[in-house]
Amino acid sequence: MRQSSTEFGQLLFKAGRGVGLPLGLAEDLVAPIFWLQVCGFPGDVEAVNALTALDEGRAAHEFPNLAALSKDVDYEGGRLSGIYLAAVVCDSLQLGWPRQDKEIHFSNVDSPLVFAAALLLAHRRLKTELGLSIETEAYVFSNTSSGKVVCVHKERADESVDSEGATEVRLRSSKGMVDCARGTLLLDGAREAQLHQICEAEGLCANPDSIRGLKTLADRLLVPESERSLKFGAGAGIVDSD
């Protein structure tokens, strides 16, 4: 179904707040999901999965401790929320992490695409001299120092789908564009620009089931319709003169 870009962004924000995301995280969730959706990835599905995992307790409402990264070892905690992990790692990118040619592994990330998209957008804003590669079970995203994104769907013997469960994510930074894995090219700079133009002209396409799922979460922000809620400021008021 076609969806207004503005309406979609507001729905994502409200759904995030509906499951208890802090205000800043709910705002930060909109851009990566929107980017995924515009660029042909199932951003709406990823959003529902990531938020539902938090809501049901399958991923923790907490910022992971990345102190181990300063010691150059892998982080292997419990199931990581891609939303919270992205917030921490995006902050670390601004501090020059990871260092050049160092590969970092995250195990058990519940929403790798959300995490990858957030990092790509954050890295693009930094305008650093280093390129960044983010590898999930199914995709390799690479971002040059000039902000040009390339995405390859990896050649695999088994076709894993990132949204079905927690998977490993690998990060690496290097000069220029990080070498991509072999596979099908899904996205490059020209294709990304074309897709954004289509979205501006026609809106974006979203899965009806995902929209219903997001609305269910967003509706938690609504107050019950009652005399008491009207008396305390909800709605238009009790009488016409309110």
Helices and strands as residue ranges (DSSP letters): E 2-3, H 5-18, H 23-38, H 43-55, G 67-71, H 82-93, E 103-109, H 112-126, E 130-135, E 139-143, E 149-154, G 162-164, E 167-175, E 183-187, H 189-202, E 204-205, H 208-218, G 219-221, H 227-231
